[in-house]
Amino acid sequence: MSKPSSFSLRGRKALVAIKDDRDLSIVRRQFERLGIEIDSGELDSAPERRADVTLIDDEFLPLNPTMKRTLLGGGPIIALLGTETPSRLKLLLELDPASFLVKPLRSAGIYAALVLALERAERTNELKQQVVKLEERLRSRRIVLAAVLQVMHSHAIAEPAAFALIRRAAMEQRKTIEQMSAEIAAKGSLPRATG
Amino acid sequence: MTKPYIPVGIVCSQSGPYQAMGREILKSALMAVDEINHSSDFDFKLAAHVRDPHGVIAEYHTVCDDLIRNTGVEHIIGCYTSASRKQVLPIVERTDRLLWYPARYEGFECSDNVIYVGASPNHNVLPLVRYVLDNISRHFFCVGSNYVWTWETNRVTRELVTAAQGSILAERLLELGESAVEHIVDEIVRRKPPVVFNTLVGSSSYDFIRAFNSATTAAGLDIPMLSCSLCEPELKIVGPASAGCITSSAYFESIQLPENRAFVERWKACHGETSSPSVDGQSAYVAVYLLARALKRAGTSNIGEVRRAAIGNRYNSPQGPVWIDGDNNHCVLTPRLAVSNAQGQFDIFWEADAPVKPDPYLSQLDVDVRPSRGGSSLDTPHLRIVK
């Protein structure tokens, strides 16, 4: 399957909620140029729809529950901003937009907003996955500490050496340090001293 | 019966860093205006209001504002750099006027108030890079001016080259107008890259080509140089050192079409036997004709009507058939590749089988499609004799 250029948006799907016909036609034309498939169907009665990116007009804020269900599963959000008042921005922040465009729309800016939103979403997902991993590791620190203490006592060695011993055993058995520590803590079995 | 005059603005710098190209654009645009005013095909005349922003970017907005407010022009032909076009965009959009932009540019723009007459990136960068990947090398040494044209050209080149398992050996940038090129030439001689892609503009490019030619000749090296911007007037400025540069363009003086032979003949009659039209100048000439034909078709100078009349209206120009694509206001035109020769001309060795639809956002580009596969006119150029 051919891979598009990293800045080519061809084949992406966009969910669009825009009130003004002129703004909508500008978005449609620009999306056609970029090869983006557009879904601007009925928003009040539709089930949740999948999309790579969602454009939401601030005219629709606050979103009713049905629109929330329909729109908020559709990838990163680009907000279309008509008013810059704090009250409007407060409503907008609830959507956690990845990018924004100022109304009335022009063709200029739409491409940049899309690229930034998709890139922002990708980086945010990477960060979220990283946070999950770090939280898991944080939760397992207690087990690692218990295993280190056990090895320190049983081998009569200092903490750095005990940790190095566990790490080497984990590497030899192709396990994570946390898994190795859990085995030591659960079974009381010690990693065989190597070297 | 006296023909009515329709005012048009012509905005190009006659001094400053781009004066050479600005003068080419002005000469060609005025030549087209003169031809139209003397032609029985048109029941109106164009009144050219020329403005010179002197290469000062902020001046472009000022002169266009003056043309729109005080002269009542609805159509402006001109701007050369993207920076100048960006200055003019807000005012033509706000006042709903049309800018007819003649220069090839890096793409990624599409205003309803601009007609982009020059080449889109899929017309010049793609055919050149794909030809080199298929026929010369997958490893490029890039040297260019530090501005948007080079950045975007190099980005596209990098994507194509990387997808072909090639590499960008170096990317050396010089500030606009910089003439200290020796360190880059020394590096090229030392590293002996298989190909050098030159996106320098103006005097930097001329200095580089001369120094490159002299150093590689002395070292006994034969390294092909590539360009997407070199044109005949520049070959004359550089001299014999400019021979051998593989260049991508929609227009060369050597195009063997009756329309071009007539155009070149008229050009030389106006500007001297030894002078040559340039790609951007010819593009300005085409822009004036596209505008005049649209005005004639619309029967009014109203922007909306003229835009509608211009779309898809095929014009057999010096560079071949040209028309405006209604999807994006850019021109459909024919990409070509040529090699510069010692006589200050280009020998064309490839041209697309048919005019190519513009793709300003490169949304149709598949970087990993090997050009030798597939069947669109964006495929790799294969060497063939162009008669």
Interface residues (C-beta under 8 A of the other chain):
Chain A: S2 K3 P4 S5 S6 F7 S8 L9 R10 Q30 E32 R33 L34 G35 R106 S107 A108 Y111
Chain B: L89 E93 F108 E109 C110 S111 D112 R155 V156 E159 A163 D327 N328 P360 Y361 L362 S363 Q364 L365 D366 V367 D368 V369
